[in-house]
Amino acid sequence: MEPLASKIRPKTLKEFVGQEHLVGEGKPINTAIKQKHLFSFILWGPPGSGKTTLAKIYAKSLDAKLYELSAVSAGKADIRKIIDEDTKDYPKVLFLDEIHRFNKAQQDFLLPYVERGDLTLIGATTENPSFEVIPPLLSRCRVFVLNELTDKEMKTIVKRTKLKLDKESTDWLVNMANGDARQAITMLENTNELYKEINLENLKNALQSKFLRYDKVGEEHYNTISAFIKSMRASQADAALYYLARMIDSGEDPKFIARRMVIFASEDIGLAQPTALVIANDVFRAVEIIGLPECGINLAHGATYLCQCKKDRSSYNAYIAATQDVKQYGNLPIPLKLRNAPTKLMKDLNYGKGYDPKVVVRKPNHEKYSKEDYLPDQLKGKKYLKS
């Protein structure tokens, strides 16, 4: 029986929900489809954000034959079989899900086919491709970043299931799915099959059902890493160790866990204990060198250390606030005093005029470098870092 998520999958960009920065009028994927432009690209984004759907729409719109493989189970033989198949006048598009799970040798094998145009590659990943995709292959692909779906977009998708549920149930479902459309649809489908009526109580009961358990490459993968991070955030070492052991036991990629720990060291610990980033990076390096099963010990060491650190999100929060102003105001003019002046013309235009490097030398009593506000004029007095 075809899953509901597959049944209601959009067939065209007009039906697609979300990712307006990619599929909106004049945006890259929209333009590529209109111009019948065949090229390789990687879709990087969270689960359930539309990566597979976009790949299918793109291939269909360009009258290409789409091959779907998962890097978790596929290998060189599968690639060779696709290459050897005669499709006559139809271009071949390979959608490789979880591309970050292809090892270097497998990616090296794929590279010449992409280079020669024998295959157009669409990779999908939840991981930063700059870490997991070899540079030669990455350089031949554009990288498109997909965003987590908003609550409004999620509600639009929920309505498309044509399953009846009230506002309270909808709000709970959207919050639980956390931007993952596939998880929300699957939850609805299973609740409907189990109870024939969708309400808040039945949704919560269905969440505990065996029907909603996923393997290590499914939703449970993301739920467990989320629990691991939140346990470290709450300084709950025992819980963090449990979720760590659970991931390792299920065959999770230890580098995936270590990378999350490096992010956590800056996002949640930050200025409270700056050396946490050093430790987290050392753990990541140890995982690369040691490998499983022994690197589980390194991960446990790092996780318990991060749990015990004091937490301070001020640096992370300040960065997010600054990013919001960048999006709101765009590229505001940089004060002339702070501009680089490598040429005479720039100096004549007062670039760098009035800037005295002696003023910004830190004094013995640790006063600020300078009391002057270096922000653009429209943001003068803005405080991002709460001290």
FIVO-46294 format. One record per residue (C-alpha): x, y negated, z; residue number from 1. Coordinates in nm, 3 decimals. Example, Ala and Ser with C-alpha at 12.3 -4.5 7.8 and 13.67 -1.06 7.14 Angstrom:
# residues 2
REC    east   north      up resi
REC   1.230   0.450   0.780    1
REC   1.367   0.106   0.714    2
//
This chain:
# residues 387
REC    east   north      up resi
REC   0.000   0.000   0.000    1
REC   0.140  -0.336  -0.102    2
REC   0.218  -0.562   0.198    3
REC   0.011  -0.878   0.232    4
REC   0.324  -1.096   0.208    5
REC   0.388  -0.948  -0.136    6
REC   0.027  -0.983  -0.249    7
REC   0.009  -1.356  -0.179    8
REC   0.363  -1.435  -0.292    9
REC   0.361  -1.747  -0.515   10
REC   0.416  -1.682  -0.885   11
REC   0.494  -2.041  -0.989   12
REC   0.653  -2.351  -0.837   13
REC   0.307  -2.512  -0.816   14
REC   0.204  -2.240  -0.572   15
REC   0.530  -2.254  -0.375   16
REC   0.515  -2.413  -0.029   17
REC   0.806  -2.606   0.119   18
REC   1.161  -2.689   0.003   19
REC   1.050  -3.004  -0.179   20
REC   1.414  -3.116  -0.197   21
REC   1.473  -2.822  -0.434   22
REC   1.144  -2.763  -0.613   23
REC   0.984  -3.108  -0.621   24
REC   0.962  -3.314  -0.938   25
REC   1.311  -3.400  -1.061   26
REC   1.477  -3.174  -0.804   27
REC   1.743  -2.918  -0.905   28
REC   1.551  -2.589  -0.924   29
REC   1.246  -2.756  -1.074   30
REC   1.463  -2.923  -1.338   31
REC   1.655  -2.602  -1.413   32
REC   1.331  -2.415  -1.476   33
REC   1.192  -2.687  -1.702   34
REC   1.514  -2.702  -1.902   35
REC   1.548  -2.321  -1.913   36
REC   1.894  -2.362  -1.762   37
REC   2.046  -2.028  -1.668   38
REC   2.312  -2.049  -1.396   39
REC   2.427  -1.867  -1.084   40
REC   2.340  -2.000  -0.742   41
REC   2.317  -1.905  -0.375   42
REC   2.015  -1.972  -0.157   43
REC   2.119  -2.031   0.202   44
REC   1.847  -2.061   0.461   45
REC   1.662  -1.906   0.755   46
REC   1.446  -1.594   0.722   47
REC   1.105  -1.639   0.565   48
REC   1.189  -1.974   0.404   49
REC   1.126  -1.862   0.046   50
REC   1.459  -1.734  -0.088   51
REC   1.324  -1.419  -0.253   52
REC   1.019  -1.599  -0.388   53
REC   1.229  -1.872  -0.548   54
REC   1.453  -1.613  -0.714   55
REC   1.151  -1.433  -0.861   56
REC   0.993  -1.755  -0.987   57
REC   1.321  -1.869  -1.143   58
REC   1.386  -1.540  -1.325   59
REC   1.030  -1.513  -1.453   60
REC   1.029  -1.874  -1.574   61
REC   1.345  -1.812  -1.778   62
REC   1.213  -1.487  -1.929   63
REC   1.498  -1.295  -1.768   64
REC   1.501  -0.940  -1.639   65
REC   1.533  -0.953  -1.262   66
REC   1.723  -0.686  -1.070   67
REC   1.686  -0.685  -0.693   68
REC   1.950  -0.537  -0.465   69
REC   2.023  -0.562  -0.096   70
REC   2.389  -0.596  -0.008   71
REC   2.320  -0.386   0.300   72
REC   2.274  -0.071   0.092   73
REC   2.397  -0.153  -0.261   74
REC   2.744  -0.088  -0.395   75
REC   2.961  -0.104  -0.707   76
REC   2.771   0.178  -0.876   77
REC   2.449  -0.021  -0.857   78
REC   2.615  -0.322  -1.021   79
REC   2.766  -0.105  -1.294   80
REC   2.429   0.054  -1.366   81
REC   2.274  -0.289  -1.422   82
REC   2.560  -0.397  -1.649   83
REC   2.532  -0.079  -1.857   84
REC   2.158  -0.111  -1.905   85
REC   2.056  -0.241  -2.247   86
REC   1.809  -0.528  -2.213   87
REC   1.856  -0.656  -2.568   88
REC   1.763  -1.022  -2.584   89
REC   1.672  -1.061  -2.217   90
REC   1.931  -1.218  -1.986   91
REC   2.004  -1.025  -1.668   92
REC   1.951  -1.194  -1.334   93
REC   2.072  -1.015  -1.022   94
REC   1.907  -1.115  -0.696   95
REC   2.145  -0.997  -0.423   96
REC   1.984  -1.029  -0.083   97
REC   2.207  -1.055   0.224   98
REC   2.502  -1.133  -0.005   99
REC   2.714  -1.205   0.303  100
REC   2.713  -0.830   0.373  101
REC   2.901  -0.754   0.052  102
REC   3.266  -0.703   0.146  103
REC   3.557  -0.864  -0.037  104
REC   3.618  -0.565  -0.263  105
REC   3.253  -0.555  -0.369  106
REC   3.251  -0.928  -0.437  107
REC   3.575  -0.898  -0.637  108
REC   3.406  -0.629  -0.846  109
REC   3.105  -0.852  -0.911  110
REC   3.311  -1.161  -0.999  111
REC   3.414  -1.088  -1.362  112
REC   3.056  -1.007  -1.465  113
REC   2.941  -1.342  -1.327  114
REC   3.238  -1.518  -1.490  115
REC   3.162  -1.374  -1.835  116
REC   2.791  -1.437  -1.805  117
REC   2.702  -1.068  -1.818  118
REC   2.504  -1.132  -1.502  119
REC   2.343  -1.443  -1.360  120
REC   2.374  -1.411  -0.985  121
REC   2.125  -1.537  -0.730  122
REC   2.255  -1.465  -0.383  123
REC   2.046  -1.503  -0.069  124
REC   2.193  -1.539   0.277  125
REC   2.113  -1.659   0.625  126
REC   2.484  -1.711   0.686  127
REC   2.707  -1.998   0.578  128
REC   2.832  -1.878   0.236  129
REC   3.160  -2.066   0.276  130
REC   3.249  -1.813   0.548  131
REC   3.124  -1.497   0.380  132
REC   3.150  -1.542   0.002  133
REC   3.494  -1.525  -0.159  134
REC   3.608  -1.865  -0.299  135
REC   3.629  -1.755  -0.667  136
REC   3.270  -1.631  -0.660  137
REC   3.147  -1.927  -0.455  138
REC   3.307  -2.171  -0.700  139
REC   3.096  -2.024  -0.981  140
REC   2.770  -2.070  -0.794  141
REC   2.577  -2.372  -0.678  142
REC   2.467  -2.351  -0.317  143
REC   2.114  -2.461  -0.232  144
REC   2.023  -2.502   0.135  145
REC   1.668  -2.410   0.233  146
REC   1.509  -2.561   0.541  147
REC   1.298  -2.391   0.804  148
REC   0.933  -2.434   0.712  149
REC   0.745  -2.703   0.903  150
REC   0.433  -2.632   1.109  151
REC   0.221  -2.797   0.840  152
REC   0.372  -2.579   0.568  153
REC   0.329  -2.269   0.782  154
REC  -0.041  -2.346   0.834  155
REC  -0.084  -2.382   0.458  156
REC   0.065  -2.038   0.408  157
REC  -0.148  -1.887   0.686  158
REC  -0.463  -2.019   0.514  159
REC  -0.363  -1.841   0.194  160
REC  -0.396  -1.503   0.365  161
REC  -0.775  -1.567   0.373  162
REC  -0.785  -1.399   0.714  163
REC  -1.011  -1.571   0.962  164
REC  -0.855  -1.715   1.279  165
REC  -0.928  -2.012   1.503  166
REC  -0.711  -2.319   1.567  167
REC  -0.573  -2.185   1.897  168
REC  -0.463  -1.862   1.730  169
REC  -0.318  -2.049   1.434  170
REC  -0.115  -2.282   1.655  171
REC   0.019  -1.989   1.859  172
REC   0.106  -1.790   1.549  173
REC   0.290  -2.082   1.387  174
REC   0.484  -2.149   1.705  175
REC   0.574  -1.782   1.748  176
REC   0.690  -1.740   1.387  177
REC   0.929  -2.035   1.422  178
REC   0.926  -2.134   1.055  179
REC   0.934  -1.777   0.921  180
REC   0.644  -1.734   0.678  181
REC   0.702  -1.362   0.629  182
REC   0.686  -1.294   1.002  183
REC   0.362  -1.492   1.038  184
REC   0.197  -1.306   0.749  185
REC   0.312  -0.967   0.878  186
REC   0.181  -1.051   1.224  187
REC  -0.159  -1.139   1.080  188
REC  -0.171  -0.828   0.865  189
REC  -0.085  -0.595   1.152  190
REC  -0.328  -0.762   1.392  191
REC  -0.604  -0.728   1.135  192
REC  -0.526  -0.360   1.077  193
REC  -0.504  -0.278   1.447  194
REC  -0.799  -0.475   1.584  195
REC  -1.010  -0.584   1.283  196
REC  -1.047  -0.919   1.458  197
REC  -0.781  -1.187   1.484  198
REC  -0.779  -1.385   1.806  199
REC  -0.510  -1.499   2.048  200
REC  -0.530  -1.192   2.271  201
REC  -0.509  -0.951   1.978  202
REC  -0.218  -1.141   1.826  203
REC  -0.026  -1.117   2.153  204
REC  -0.104  -0.746   2.184  205
REC   0.003  -0.683   1.826  206
REC   0.335  -0.853   1.893  207
REC   0.418  -0.570   2.133  208
REC   0.306  -0.304   1.887  209
REC   0.548  -0.059   1.733  210
REC   0.420  -0.180   1.397  211
REC   0.608  -0.503   1.446  212
REC   0.945  -0.352   1.526  213
REC   1.208  -0.417   1.261  214
REC   1.543  -0.267   1.182  215
REC   1.872  -0.444   1.224  216
REC   1.831  -0.645   0.903  217
REC   1.476  -0.752   0.979  218
REC   1.308  -0.995   1.218  219
REC   1.428  -0.810   1.530  220
REC   1.780  -0.905   1.425  221
REC   1.691  -1.274   1.460  222
REC   1.483  -1.227   1.773  223
REC   1.773  -1.056   1.951  224
REC   2.036  -1.315   1.860  225
REC   1.791  -1.581   1.976  226
REC   1.750  -1.406   2.312  227
REC   2.130  -1.375   2.340  228
REC   2.184  -1.748   2.281  229
REC   1.904  -1.851   2.516  230
REC   2.042  -1.624   2.787  231
REC   2.385  -1.788   2.761  232
REC   2.218  -2.130   2.764  233
REC   2.043  -2.037   3.090  234
REC   2.373  -1.902   3.235  235
REC   2.214  -1.557   3.262  236
REC   2.519  -1.337   3.207  237
REC   2.339  -1.007   3.271  238
REC   2.072  -1.083   3.010  239
REC   2.335  -1.204   2.762  240
REC   2.534  -0.882   2.806  241
REC   2.222  -0.672   2.755  242
REC   2.130  -0.843   2.428  243
REC   2.494  -0.828   2.318  244
REC   2.507  -0.454   2.383  245
REC   2.177  -0.409   2.203  246
REC   2.309  -0.586   1.893  247
REC   2.637  -0.394   1.890  248
REC   2.456  -0.064   1.940  249
REC   2.224  -0.138   1.645  250
REC   2.520  -0.198   1.416  251
REC   2.506  -0.577   1.405  252
REC   2.798  -0.749   1.233  253
REC   3.022  -0.861   1.523  254
REC   3.138  -1.165   1.325  255
REC   2.775  -1.281   1.311  256
REC   2.763  -1.273   1.692  257
REC   3.105  -1.438   1.732  258
REC   3.013  -1.718   1.492  259
REC   2.702  -1.796   1.696  260
REC   2.920  -1.815   2.006  261
REC   3.149  -2.071   1.840  262
REC   2.846  -2.285   1.754  263
REC   2.711  -2.243   2.108  264
REC   3.040  -2.363   2.259  265
REC   2.996  -2.704   2.095  266
REC   2.618  -2.730   2.089  267
REC   2.538  -2.627   2.446  268
REC   2.862  -2.660   2.645  269
REC   3.029  -2.944   2.460  270
REC   3.189  -3.209   2.676  271
REC   3.118  -3.024   3.001  272
REC   3.406  -2.788   2.923  273
REC   3.576  -2.867   2.589  274
REC   3.805  -2.563   2.615  275
REC   3.498  -2.342   2.562  276
REC   3.535  -2.404   2.189  277
REC   3.896  -2.285   2.206  278
REC   3.792  -1.965   2.383  279
REC   3.504  -1.903   2.141  280
REC   3.734  -1.947   1.843  281
REC   3.985  -1.706   1.997  282
REC   3.704  -1.452   2.044  283
REC   3.608  -1.490   1.679  284
REC   3.969  -1.436   1.574  285
REC   3.996  -1.130   1.801  286
REC   3.683  -0.983   1.645  287
REC   3.836  -1.027   1.298  288
REC   4.160  -0.857   1.402  289
REC   4.031  -0.580   1.630  290
REC   3.702  -0.477   1.471  291
REC   3.448  -0.235   1.612  292
REC   3.412  -0.069   1.852  293
REC   3.678  -0.236   2.070  294
REC   3.591  -0.593   1.968  295
REC   3.272  -0.549   2.170  296
REC   3.494  -0.599   2.474  297
REC   3.617  -0.932   2.333  298
REC   3.259  -1.042   2.269  299
REC   3.157  -0.946   2.624  300
REC   3.452  -1.139   2.764  301
REC   3.359  -1.446   2.562  302
REC   2.986  -1.424   2.636  303
REC   3.031  -1.402   3.012  304
REC   3.276  -1.693   3.002  305
REC   3.034  -1.910   2.804  306
REC   2.753  -1.815   3.042  307
REC   2.951  -1.941   3.340  308
REC   3.047  -2.273   3.180  309
REC   2.860  -2.588   3.272  310
REC   2.630  -2.705   2.994  311
REC   2.619  -3.046   2.827  312
REC   2.428  -3.106   2.502  313
REC   2.499  -3.480   2.490  314
REC   2.745  -3.454   2.201  315
REC   2.505  -3.237   1.999  316
REC   2.207  -3.462   2.076  317
REC   2.410  -3.771   1.981  318
REC   2.502  -3.615   1.647  319
REC   2.138  -3.528   1.573  320
REC   2.031  -3.884   1.659  321
REC   2.302  -4.029   1.435  322
REC   2.194  -3.795   1.154  323
REC   1.836  -3.919   1.183  324
REC   1.955  -4.279   1.140  325
REC   2.162  -4.179   0.839  326
REC   1.849  -4.030   0.679  327
REC   1.635  -4.327   0.776  328
REC   1.871  -4.610   0.676  329
REC   2.084  -4.444   0.408  330
REC   2.440  -4.564   0.346  331
REC   2.447  -4.891   0.537  332
REC   2.734  -5.126   0.447  333
REC   3.044  -5.052   0.653  334
REC   3.171  -5.366   0.833  335
REC   3.445  -5.530   0.624  336
REC   3.685  -5.518   0.917  337
REC   3.674  -5.137   0.919  338
REC   3.721  -5.085   0.546  339
REC   4.039  -4.953   0.395  340
REC   4.232  -5.209   0.184  341
REC   4.494  -5.029  -0.030  342
REC   4.482  -5.287  -0.313  343
REC   4.526  -5.663  -0.339  344
REC   4.172  -5.704  -0.474  345
REC   4.030  -5.531  -0.169  346
REC   4.234  -5.754   0.060  347
REC   4.112  -6.061  -0.130  348
REC   3.757  -5.939  -0.066  349
REC   3.837  -5.936   0.309  350
REC   3.849  -5.559   0.341  351
REC   4.018  -5.483   0.672  352
REC   4.043  -5.851   0.766  353
REC   4.055  -5.910   1.140  354
REC   4.130  -5.550   1.232  355
REC   4.417  -5.532   1.478  356
REC   4.538  -5.178   1.556  357
REC   4.705  -5.303   1.874  358
REC   4.365  -5.381   2.021  359
REC   4.255  -5.022   2.001  360
REC   4.550  -4.862   2.178  361
REC   4.417  -4.689   2.489  362
REC   4.519  -4.869   2.805  363
REC   4.664  -4.692   3.110  364
REC   4.342  -4.742   3.308  365
REC   4.143  -4.556   3.039  366
REC   3.928  -4.847   2.935  367
REC   3.752  -4.827   2.600  368
REC   3.967  -4.874   2.293  369
REC   3.772  -5.187   2.207  370
REC   3.456  -5.351   2.337  371
REC   3.361  -5.456   1.984  372
REC   3.069  -5.272   1.823  373
REC   3.189  -5.097   1.506  374
REC   2.844  -4.985   1.386  375
REC   2.684  -5.134   1.072  376
REC   2.494  -5.457   1.137  377
REC   2.150  -5.292   1.135  378
REC   2.256  -5.050   1.406  379
REC   2.446  -5.283   1.638  380
REC   2.393  -5.188   2.000  381
REC   2.268  -4.837   1.917  382
REC   2.377  -4.574   2.169  383
REC   2.381  -4.214   2.054  384
REC   2.604  -4.061   2.321  385
REC   2.434  -4.085   2.659  386
REC   2.708  -4.110   2.919  387
//
